[in-house]
Amino acid sequence: NPFESMSVDALLALRAFRITNLGAYCLGITPDYSAPQLQSSLSLRVLSSLRIQVVSGTLSPAEKLQLETWAEPVEPGVWRLETSRALEAVERGQSAADFTAFLQRYDKQPLPETVTGFLQASASDGGAVRNRGEASLFDCRDSATAHLDLCSKCVAGAVFTLW
């Protein structure tokens, strides 16, 4: 009980109190809690040249980090979507769909097709190669040896080259 530590006088003087959504969740009054969406004055313009411009407002540190994960700063208030950054973002587990939603949230215009295509290609290409673990590379004196070794269960999946 959150009121156990309060004195009787303090409780008698208390006429009313407000419980926030977070407080109601913590007290077990409601089963779910979702944080309220913060209102931002930020406005972006996403251009077909893969550039992203700040039109108004200022970026929060989280918004700046989000942009710089996918795009290279070109000049103050302007970023350009970069393939290498986008692929690294996808490889680290970032979602192109989440970044698309971020851009749409701050740009009132529909995203240009070049940008949506870039992000779709990044999502696809970023997951195209996966590290499946270590591998061994063997050199064989001839194809007959390589064939014998390839049939061996102990080297299944290994890569062979001939000298």
FIFIVO-102620 format. One line per 5 residues: number of its first residue (from 1); their letters; for each residue x negated, y negated, z negated of N, C-alpha, C. Coordinates in steps of 0.2 Angstrom, whole numbers, plus 5000, padded with zeros to 4 digits. Layout:
N
NUM = A = X Y Z X Y Z X Y Z; ...
This chain:
163
1 = NPFES = 4996 5006 5000 5000 5000 5000 4996 4994 5000; 4996 4989 5005 4992 4983 5005 4993 4978 5000; 4999 4979 4996 5000 4974 4991 4998 4976 4984; 4995 4982 4983 4993 4985 4977 4988 4981 4973; 4984 4978 4977 4978 4974 4974 4980 4967 4972
6 = MSVDA = 4986 4965 4974 4989 4958 4973 4992 4957 4966; 4991 4952 4963 4993 4951 4956 5001 4950 4956; 5004 4951 4951 5012 4950 4951 5014 4943 4952; 5010 4938 4950 5011 4931 4951 5011 4929 4958; 5006 4932 4961 5005 4931 4969 5011 4934 4973
11 = LLALR = 5013 4940 4971 5018 4943 4974 5025 4939 4973; 5026 4936 4967 5032 4932 4966 5032 4926 4969; 5026 4923 4971 5026 4917 4974 5026 4918 4982; 5026 4924 4984 5026 4925 4991 5033 4925 4993; 5035 4921 4998 5042 4921 5000 5043 4925 5006
16 = AFRIT = 5038 4924 5011 5039 4928 5017 5032 4928 5020; 5031 4933 5024 5025 4934 5028 5026 4937 5034; 5022 4936 5039 5022 4939 5046 5017 4944 5047; 5020 4950 5050 5016 4955 5052 5015 4955 5059; 5008 4955 5061 5007 4955 5069 5008 4962 5071
21 = NLGAY = 5008 4962 5078 5008 4969 5081 5002 4973 5079; 4996 4970 5078 4991 4974 5076 4992 4977 5069; 4995 4972 5064 4996 4974 5058 5001 4979 5057; 5006 4979 5061 5012 4984 5061 5009 4991 5063; 5004 4991 5068 5001 4997 5070 4997 5000 5064
26 = CLGIT = 4993 4995 5061 4989 4998 5055 4993 5000 5049; 4998 4997 5048 5003 4999 5043 5007 5005 5045; 5007 5008 5051 5011 5013 5053 5018 5012 5055; 5019 5006 5055 5026 5004 5057 5028 5005 5064; 5023 5004 5069 5024 5005 5076 5019 5011 5078
31 = PDYSA = 5021 5015 5082 5016 5020 5084 5011 5018 5089; 5011 5013 5093 5007 5010 5098 5005 5003 5097; 4999 5001 5099 4997 4994 5099 4993 4993 5106; 4995 4988 5109 4991 4985 5115 4989 4978 5114; 4983 4976 5115 4980 4970 5114 4984 4965 5118
36 = PQLQS = 4986 4959 5116 4989 4954 5121 4984 4952 5126; 4986 4951 5132 4982 4948 5137 4980 4941 5136; 4974 4940 5137 4972 4933 5136 4973 4929 5142; 4976 4923 5141 4977 4918 5147 4970 4915 5149; 4969 4915 5155 4963 4912 5158 4964 4907 5163
41 = SLSLR = 4961 4901 5163 4962 4896 5168 4957 4897 5174; 4954 4903 5174 4950 4905 5180 4954 4906 5186; 4951 4903 5192 4954 4904 5198 4948 4906 5203; 4949 4911 5207 4943 4913 5211 4946 4913 5218; 4942 4912 5223 4943 4913 5230 4939 4918 5233
46 = VLSSL = 4942 4923 5236 4938 4929 5239 4939 4928 5246; 4933 4928 5249 4932 4926 5256 4931 4932 5260; 4933 4932 5267 4931 4938 5271 4924 4939 5272; 4920 4934 5271 4913 4935 5272 4909 4938 5266; 4914 4941 5261 4912 4945 5255 4909 4940 5250
51 = RIQVV = 4911 4934 5250 4909 4929 5245 4915 4928 5240; 4913 4927 5234 4918 4925 5229 4916 4919 5226; 4920 4914 5226 4919 4907 5224 4924 4906 5217; 4921 4902 5213 4925 4900 5207 4928 4893 5209; 4935 4893 5210 4938 4887 5212 4940 4883 5206
56 = SGTLS = 4942 4886 5200 4943 4882 5194 4942 4886 5188; 4941 4883 5182 4940 4886 5176 4933 4888 5175; 4931 4892 5170 4924 4894 5169 4925 4902 5167; 4920 4905 5169 4919 4913 5168 4918 4914 5161; 4921 4919 5158 4919 4921 5151 4913 4926 5153
61 = PAEKL = 4909 4927 5147 4903 4932 5148 4905 4938 5151; 4911 4941 5149 4914 4947 5152 4915 4947 5159; 4918 4941 5161 4920 4940 5168 4914 4940 5173; 4909 4936 5170 4903 4935 5173 4899 4942 5174; 4899 4946 5169 4896 4952 5169 4899 4957 5175
66 = QLETW = 4906 4956 5175 4910 4960 5180 4908 4958 5187; 4908 4952 5188 4906 4949 5195 4899 4952 5196; 4894 4951 5192 4887 4952 5193 4886 4960 5194; 4890 4964 5192 4889 4971 5192 4890 4973 5200; 4895 4969 5203 4896 4971 5210 4893 4966 5215
71 = AEPVE = 4892 4960 5213 4890 4955 5218 4883 4951 5215; 4880 4949 5220 4873 4945 5219 4875 4937 5219; 4873 4934 5213 4874 4927 5213 4870 4923 5219; 4873 4919 5223 4870 4916 5229 4869 4908 5227; 4873 4905 5223 4872 4898 5221 4877 4898 5215
76 = PGVWR = 4876 4892 5211 4881 4891 5205 4888 4892 5208; 4892 4897 5204 4899 4897 5206 4900 4901 5212; 4895 4905 5215 4897 4908 5221 4893 4915 5221; 4896 4920 5222 4893 4927 5223 4894 4930 5229; 4890 4935 5231 4891 4939 5237 4891 4946 5236
81 = LETSR = 4896 4950 5238 4897 4957 5237 4891 4960 5240; 4887 4964 5236 4881 4968 5239 4882 4975 5239; 4880 4979 5244 4881 4986 5244 4877 4989 5239; 4871 4987 5238 4867 4991 5233 4870 4990 5226; 4872 4984 5224 4875 4983 5217 4882 4987 5217
86 = ALEAV = 4886 4987 5222 4892 4991 5222 4891 4998 5221; 4886 5001 5225 4884 5008 5224 4882 5010 5217; 4877 5006 5215 4875 5007 5208 4881 5007 5203; 4885 5002 5204 4891 5002 5199 4895 5008 5199; 4897 5010 5205 4901 5017 5206 4897 5023 5203
91 = ERGQS = 4890 5023 5204 4886 5028 5202 4886 5028 5194; 4887 5022 5191 4887 5022 5184 4894 5023 5181; 4899 5024 5185 4905 5026 5183 4910 5020 5183; 4908 5014 5186 4913 5009 5187 4918 5010 5192; 4924 5008 5191 4929 5009 5196 4930 5003 5201
96 = AADFT = 4930 5005 5207 4931 5000 5212 4939 4997 5212; 4943 5002 5210 4950 5000 5209 4951 4994 5203; 4947 4995 5198 4947 4990 5192 4944 4984 5195; 4939 4984 5199 4936 4978 5201 4941 4974 5206; 4944 4978 5210 4949 4975 5215 4955 4972 5211
101 = AFLQR = 4957 4975 5205 4962 4972 5201 4960 4966 5198; 4953 4966 5196 4950 4960 5193 4950 4954 5198; 4948 4955 5204 4948 4950 5209 4956 4948 5211; 4960 4952 5211 4967 4951 5213 4970 4946 5207; 4968 4948 5201 4971 4944 5195 4969 4937 5196
106 = YDKQP = 4963 4935 5198 4961 4928 5198 4961 4925 5205; 4963 4928 5210 4964 4925 5217 4972 4926 5219; 4975 4921 5220 4982 4921 5222 4984 4924 5229; 4979 4924 5233 4980 4926 5240 4978 4934 5240; 4981 4937 5245 4979 4944 5246 4971 4945 5247
111 = LPETV = 4968 4950 5245 4961 4951 5247 4960 4952 5254; 4955 4949 5257 4954 4950 5264 4952 4958 5265; 4954 4960 5271 4953 4967 5273 4945 4969 5273; 4941 4964 5274 4934 4966 5274 4932 4967 5267; 4935 4964 5262 4933 4965 5255 4936 4972 5253
116 = TGFLQ = 4943 4973 5254 4946 4979 5252 4942 4985 5256; 4940 4984 5262 4936 4990 5265 4930 4991 5262; 4926 4985 5260 4920 4986 5257 4920 4990 5250; 4925 4988 5246 4926 4991 5240 4928 4999 5241; 4932 5000 5246 4934 5007 5247 4928 5011 5249
121 = ASASD = 4924 5008 5254 4918 5012 5256 4913 5013 5250; 4913 5008 5246 4908 5008 5240 4910 5014 5236; 4917 5014 5234 4920 5020 5230 4918 5026 5233; 4919 5027 5240 4918 5033 5243 4910 5035 5243; 4906 5030 5246 4899 5031 5246 4896 5032 5240
126 = GGAVR = 4898 5029 5235 4895 5029 5228 4895 5036 5225; 4901 5040 5227 4902 5046 5224 4900 5052 5229; 4896 5050 5235 4895 5055 5240 4889 5059 5238; 4884 5057 5234 4879 5061 5232 4879 5062 5224; 4878 5068 5222 4878 5069 5215 4872 5073 5213
131 = NRGEA = 4869 5071 5207 4863 5075 5205 4866 5082 5202; 4864 5087 5205 4866 5094 5202 4861 5097 5198; 4856 5094 5196 4851 5097 5192 4844 5098 5196; 4839 5101 5193 4833 5102 5196 4833 5108 5201; 4828 5107 5206 4827 5112 5211 4820 5113 5212
136 = SLFDC = 4818 5119 5215 4811 5121 5216 4810 5121 5223; 4805 5119 5226 4803 5119 5233 4797 5124 5234; 4798 5129 5238 4793 5134 5239 4790 5134 5246; 4784 5135 5247 4781 5136 5254 4780 5143 5255; 4782 5146 5261 4781 5153 5263 4776 5153 5268
141 = RDSAT = 4772 5159 5269 4767 5159 5274 4770 5161 5281; 4777 5164 5281 4780 5165 5287 4787 5166 5286; 4791 5167 5291 4799 5167 5290 4801 5174 5287; 4797 5179 5288 4799 5186 5285 4798 5185 5278; 4793 5182 5275 4792 5181 5268 4798 5177 5265
146 = AHLDL = 4800 5172 5269 4805 5167 5267 4812 5171 5267; 4813 5175 5272 4819 5179 5272 4819 5184 5266; 4814 5187 5264 4814 5192 5259 4815 5188 5252; 4812 5182 5252 4813 5178 5246 4820 5175 5245; 4823 5173 5251 4830 5171 5251 4835 5176 5248
151 = CSKCV = 4833 5182 5250 4838 5188 5248 4837 5189 5240; 4832 5187 5237 4831 5188 5230 4836 5184 5226; 4839 5187 5221 4844 5184 5217 4840 5178 5213; 4834 5179 5211 4831 5175 5206 4829 5168 5210; 4829 5168 5216 4828 5161 5219 4834 5159 5223
156 = AGAVF = 4840 5161 5222 4846 5159 5226 4847 5152 5225; 4848 5148 5230 4849 5141 5230 4843 5137 5231; 4837 5140 5231 4830 5136 5232 4829 5134 5239; 4825 5129 5240 4823 5127 5246 4817 5129 5249; 4816 5132 5255 4810 5135 5257 4808 5131 5263
161 = TLW = 4801 5130 5264 4798 5128 5270 4793 5133 5272; 4791 5133 5279 4786 5137 5282 4780 5133 5283; 4774 5136 5282 4768 5132 5283 4766 5133 5291
